[in-house]
Amino acid sequence: MKSLGLIVNPVAGVGGRVGLKGSDGAAILRRALELGAVRDAPRRARQALERLARVRDHVEVVTWPGEMGEDEARAAGFDPRVLGTFTGRPTWAAAERDHGHDGSAPGAAGDFVLTSPADTEQAARELLAAGVDLILFAGGDGTARNICNAVGQHVPVLGVPAGVKIHSAVYATTPAAAGDVAALFLHERPAGVRLREGEVMDIDEEAFRENRLSAHLYGYMSVPYGRGLTQSAKAGGVAGEERALNDVATEVIRDMSPGALYILGPGTTTRTIMTRLGLEKTLLGVDAVCDGVVAGSDVTEDDLLRLLQAYPRAHIVVSVIGGQGHIFGRGNQQISPDVIRRAGRSGVTVVATQTKLLSLEGRPLLVDTGDPALDAELRGYAKVVSGLGERTMYKVGV
């Protein structure tokens, strides 16, 4: 019998669809919930655990109470051993009163039990002390930092991607992949699954919201690796790519249809498109243009859905994350499943230079929208705009 330690950061990723580019800090959490953000990390943790059902008789789940793991473990059919306690922990509304606010709970958050980085670190330390064979955690790069602070490389870990920004190489490519890797590592042990060192990266969220990217390496953790199931660290741009980016931008602009809405995801490739149009791009946000005019800047999911009501024809332009291959589900959660479905699969344009595609070393492009049915619809092959007059057929997986 192997033991799986489980930690869920229930507020990871809440800032994504509402355009806040992260969820670190109480003020950002409050703002996200005021904007109607939905906590999706628990559901993603449950998706991973459901893939472990085939080894349920061989794996004991050890976790923390309530939303930090117990609830999702039970929902997935496990009978977990629960450590720790939340006795006397405040709800969101009580915490607001304690900090001098009026005590009113934003949105549906009145019964929100606050968790903190200290809770995550304490949970990880207790799981390490309990001798678990693997810690599975749901969160983003901030959560990975907390886990790293607590356990270092003393126990293997694997992340269920649930944050806005996931630059670290300690995460599976999707929640389902996380469950599969955990099952393979804990019980089935094929030759293709091995341990490797994974980088823990995080960015300065305040700088991020000011359109500046400042990423740092915080350490390494030991991670079960399965090709195509565990992601690599995000790779930066390559010097000397300016001409290639301009060629891609020129090609996209040539194909733009009059009267159609173009939704441009974050990244340097899409920024080049906006620059060639003479427009300012939110580097780390989502913008919308029509006929050479900005229709929406740094938009949220709700903003996009409103725009899609006004513009019956719409196209989504997304770039590839270098080194990882994600086109949906990493830093562009504003382009939600509802938005993608309104535009349609034929309305999605993927852009990447040949250098960026080569950096994937043959691995497929990845989608992790949070909607497994939509992810399945997006599989197959995509025409990637990769140069002037150039399209590259590239495989899309999950």
C-alpha positions in Angstrom: 0.0 0.0 0.0 1.4 3.4 -1.1 0.4 6.7 0.4 -0.5 9.8 -1.6 -0.4 13.2 0.2 -3.0 15.6 -1.2 -3.1 19.4 -0.8 -5.6 21.7 -2.6 -5.2 25.4 -2.7 -8.9 26.3 -3.1 -8.3 29.8 -4.3 -5.6 29.1 -6.9 -6.5 30.6 -10.3 -9.5 32.6 -9.2 -8.1 35.7 -10.9 -7.7 34.1 -14.3 -11.1 34.6 -16.1 -11.6 38.0 -14.5 -8.3 39.3 -15.9 -6.4 39.8 -12.7 -3.4 37.7 -13.9 -3.0 35.9 -10.6 -4.5 35.2 -7.1 -1.7 36.1 -4.7 -2.8 38.2 -1.7 -6.0 38.9 0.2 -6.8 42.1 -1.7 -6.6 40.3 -5.1 -8.8 37.4 -3.8 -11.4 39.9 -2.6 -11.4 41.7 -6.0 -11.6 38.5 -7.9 -14.6 37.3 -5.9 -16.3 40.7 -6.2 -15.9 40.3 -10.0 -17.7 36.9 -9.9 -14.7 34.6 -10.1 -15.4 30.9 -9.5 -13.0 28.7 -7.5 -12.0 26.0 -9.9 -9.0 24.4 -8.2 -11.1 21.9 -6.1 -12.8 20.6 -9.3 -9.4 20.2 -11.0 -8.1 18.3 -8.0 -11.1 16.0 -8.2 -10.5 15.4 -11.9 -7.0 14.2 -11.1 -8.2 12.0 -8.3 -10.8 10.4 -10.5 -8.0 9.1 -12.7 -6.5 7.3 -9.7 -9.7 5.2 -9.3 -8.0 2.2 -10.9 -5.4 2.0 -8.1 -7.7 3.0 -5.3 -7.2 -0.4 -3.5 -3.4 0.1 -3.6 -3.2 3.8 -2.5 -4.1 5.5 0.7 -4.8 9.3 0.5 -3.5 11.4 3.3 -4.7 15.0 3.3 -5.9 18.1 5.2 -9.4 19.0 6.2 -12.2 20.4 4.1 -11.4 22.4 1.0 -7.6 21.7 1.4 -8.1 18.1 0.2 -10.6 16.1 2.3 -13.7 17.2 0.4 -12.3 16.4 -3.0 -10.8 13.0 -1.9 -14.2 11.9 -0.6 -16.0 13.2 -3.7 -13.6 11.1 -5.8 -14.5 7.9 -3.8 -11.5 7.8 -1.4 -11.7 7.4 2.4 -8.7 9.7 3.3 -6.7 9.9 6.5 -7.0 13.5 7.5 -4.3 15.5 9.3 -4.4 19.0 10.8 -7.4 21.1 11.9 -9.1 24.4 11.0 -10.6 25.0 14.4 -11.6 28.7 14.8 -10.5 29.6 11.3 -12.4 32.7 10.0 -14.7 32.9 7.1 -14.0 35.5 4.4 -16.7 37.8 5.9 -15.2 37.5 9.4 -11.7 38.3 8.1 -13.0 41.4 6.3 -14.5 42.6 9.6 -11.2 41.9 11.4 -9.4 44.0 8.8 -11.7 47.0 9.2 -14.1 46.3 6.3 -17.8 46.2 6.5 -18.0 42.4 6.8 -20.2 41.9 3.7 -19.1 38.9 1.7 -18.4 39.5 -2.0 -20.5 37.4 -4.2 -21.2 34.0 -2.9 -18.1 34.0 -0.6 -19.8 34.4 2.7 -18.9 30.8 3.7 -15.4 31.0 2.3 -12.9 29.6 4.7 -9.6 31.5 4.3 -6.5 29.5 3.6 -3.0 30.9 3.4 0.5 30.1 2.2 1.3 29.2 5.8 -1.5 26.5 5.7 0.0 25.0 2.5 3.5 24.9 4.0 2.2 23.4 7.3 0.2 20.7 5.4 3.2 19.8 3.3 5.5 19.5 6.3 3.0 17.2 8.0 2.6 15.1 4.9 6.4 14.8 4.8 6.5 13.8 8.4 3.7 11.2 7.8 6.0 9.5 5.3 3.9 9.8 2.1 5.3 8.5 -1.1 4.1 11.4 -3.3 2.5 14.8 -2.6 -0.1 15.7 -5.2 -1.1 19.4 -5.0 -3.5 21.6 -6.9 -2.5 25.2 -7.4 -0.2 27.6 -9.4 3.3 28.8 -9.2 2.8 30.4 -5.8 1.5 27.1 -4.4 4.6 25.3 -5.8 6.8 27.8 -4.0 5.1 27.1 -0.7 5.5 23.3 -1.2 9.1 23.8 -2.1 9.7 25.9 1.0 8.3 23.1 3.1 9.7 19.9 1.6 12.5 20.8 -0.9 13.6 17.5 -2.6 12.8 15.3 0.4 9.7 13.7 -1.2 8.5 13.5 -4.8 5.8 16.0 -5.7 3.4 16.6 -8.6 1.2 19.6 -9.4 -2.3 19.6 -10.7 -2.4 22.8 -12.8 -5.0 25.1 -11.3 -3.3 28.5 -11.3 -3.3 31.5 -13.7 0.4 31.3 -14.5 2.2 28.0 -14.4 5.8 28.5 -15.4 7.2 25.8 -13.1 8.2 22.3 -14.4 6.6 20.5 -11.4 3.1 20.3 -13.0 1.4 17.7 -15.1 0.1 19.0 -18.5 -3.6 18.7 -17.4 -5.5 17.5 -14.2 -6.2 14.1 -15.9 -2.5 13.7 -16.7 -1.6 14.4 -13.1 -3.8 11.6 -12.0 -2.3 9.3 -14.6 1.2 10.1 -13.6 0.5 9.6 -9.9 -1.1 6.2 -10.6 1.8 5.1 -12.8 4.4 6.3 -10.2 2.7 4.9 -7.1 1.5 1.5 -8.4 2.1 0.6 -12.0 5.7 1.8 -12.3 6.4 1.5 -16.1 9.9 2.1 -17.3 8.8 5.4 -18.9 8.0 7.1 -15.6 11.0 8.3 -13.7 12.0 11.1 -11.2 13.6 14.2 -12.4 14.4 17.7 -10.9 11.8 20.2 -11.8 12.3 24.0 -11.6 10.0 26.0 -9.3 9.5 29.4 -11.1 7.3 32.3 -10.1 6.7 35.8 -11.3 6.2 39.1 -9.6 2.4 39.5 -9.8 2.5 43.3 -9.2 4.9 43.8 -12.1 2.8 41.3 -14.1 -0.3 43.5 -13.7 1.8 46.5 -14.9 2.7 44.7 -18.1 6.2 43.7 -17.0 7.4 40.1 -16.7 9.8 39.4 -13.9 10.4 35.7 -13.3 12.6 34.0 -10.8 13.9 30.5 -10.0 13.1 29.6 -6.4 14.4 26.1 -6.3 13.9 22.5 -7.5 11.7 19.6 -6.5 11.7 15.9 -7.3 9.0 15.2 -9.9 7.6 12.0 -11.5 8.1 12.6 -15.2 6.2 11.0 -18.1 6.8 12.2 -21.6 3.7 14.1 -22.8 2.2 14.1 -19.3 4.6 16.3 -17.3 5.3 19.8 -18.5 8.6 21.6 -18.9 9.5 25.0 -17.6 8.3 27.9 -19.7 11.0 29.0 -22.2 11.6 32.6 -23.0 12.0 34.1 -26.4 15.1 33.6 -28.5 17.3 36.6 -29.4 17.1 37.6 -33.1 13.5 36.5 -33.6 12.2 40.0 -34.5 12.0 39.4 -38.2 10.2 36.0 -37.8 7.7 37.7 -35.4 7.1 40.4 -38.0 6.5 37.9 -40.7 3.9 36.0 -38.6 2.2 39.3 -37.8 2.1 40.4 -41.4 0.5 37.1 -42.4 -2.2 37.3 -39.7 -3.0 40.9 -40.6 -3.3 40.0 -44.3 -6.0 37.4 -43.4 -8.1 39.7 -41.2 -11.7 40.1 -42.4 -13.5 43.4 -42.4 -16.1 43.6 -39.6 -14.8 40.6 -37.7 -13.7 40.7 -34.1 -10.2 39.4 -33.4 -9.4 38.3 -29.8 -5.7 38.3 -29.2 -4.2 36.4 -26.3 -1.1 37.3 -24.3 2.4 37.1 -25.6 5.1 38.7 -27.7 3.8 37.2 -30.9 0.4 38.7 -30.5 1.9 41.9 -29.3 3.8 42.2 -32.6 0.5 41.9 -34.5 -1.0 44.8 -32.5 2.2 46.8 -33.0 2.0 46.3 -36.8 -1.6 47.6 -36.6 -0.4 50.7 -34.7 -2.2 49.6 -31.6 -1.0 49.1 -28.0 -1.1 45.6 -26.7 -1.6 44.4 -23.1 1.4 42.1 -23.1 0.1 39.8 -20.4 -3.6 40.3 -21.0 -6.2 39.7 -23.7 -7.3 42.4 -26.1 -9.8 42.6 -28.9 -9.7 44.5 -32.2 -12.0 45.1 -35.2 -11.1 46.9 -38.4 -7.9 48.2 -36.9 -9.5 49.7 -33.8 -9.3 48.4 -30.3 -12.7 47.0 -29.2 -11.5 45.9 -25.8 -8.3 46.2 -23.8 -7.2 43.8 -21.0 -10.6 42.2 -21.2 -12.2 39.6 -18.8 -14.3 36.6 -19.8 -17.5 38.6 -19.3 -16.1 41.4 -21.5 -15.5 38.9 -24.2 -18.9 37.4 -24.0 -20.5 40.8 -24.3 -18.3 41.6 -27.3 -19.3 38.3 -29.0 -22.9 39.4 -28.7 -22.1 42.6 -30.7 -19.8 40.9 -33.3 -21.3 37.8 -34.9 -18.0 36.9 -36.6 -15.1 36.4 -34.3 -11.6 34.9 -34.4 -9.3 33.9 -31.5 -5.5 34.4 -32.1 -3.3 32.6 -29.5 0.4 32.0 -29.3 2.3 28.9 -28.1 4.0 28.9 -24.8 7.7 28.2 -25.5 9.0 25.0 -24.1 5.6 23.8 -22.9 3.3 24.0 -25.9 0.1 25.2 -24.3 -2.2 27.3 -26.4 -5.2 27.4 -24.0 -5.3 27.3 -20.2 -2.1 29.0 -19.2 -2.3 32.8 -18.6 -5.3 33.2 -21.0 -8.2 31.8 -19.0 -10.2 34.9 -20.0 -10.6 33.0 -23.3 -12.9 30.5 -21.6 -14.7 27.5 -23.0 -17.8 29.6 -23.6 -15.7 32.1 -25.6 -14.0 29.4 -27.6 -17.3 27.7 -28.4 -18.8 31.0 -29.6 -15.9 31.5 -32.0 -15.8 27.9 -33.0 -12.8 25.6 -33.7 -12.5 27.1 -37.2 -12.2 30.5 -35.6 -9.0 29.7 -33.7 -5.7 30.8 -35.2 -2.5 29.6 -33.6 0.7 31.7 -34.2 4.3 30.6 -33.5 7.6 31.0 -35.1 9.4 28.0 -36.4 12.0 28.4 -33.6 9.3 28.2 -31.0 7.8 25.1 -32.6 11.2 23.5 -32.7 11.7 24.1 -29.0 8.9 21.6 -28.3 11.1 18.8 -29.7 8.1 17.1 -31.3 5.8 17.3 -28.4 2.2 18.3 -29.3 0.5 21.6 -28.6 -1.6 21.4 -25.5 -5.1 22.5 -24.4 -6.3 22.7 -20.8 -9.5 24.8 -21.0 -11.0 23.3 -17.9 -13.7 21.6 -20.0 -12.7 18.1 -21.0 -15.3 17.8 -23.7 -14.0 21.0 -25.4 -10.4 19.8 -25.0 -11.3 16.6 -26.9 -12.9 18.7 -29.7 -9.7 20.8 -30.0 -7.5 17.7 -30.5 -6.2 16.8 -33.9 -4.1 19.1 -36.1 -3.9 22.8 -36.2 -2.6 25.1 -39.0 0.0 27.2 -37.2 0.8 30.6 -38.8 4.6 30.3 -38.6 5.9 32.7 -41.2 5.2 34.9 -44.3 2.9 32.8 -46.5 3.7 29.8 -44.3 1.4 27.4 -42.4 2.7 24.5 -40.3 0.4 21.5 -39.6 1.0 20.6 -36.0 -0.5 18.1 -33.7 -2.8 19.2 -30.8 -3.1 16.9 -27.8 -4.1 17.5 -24.2 
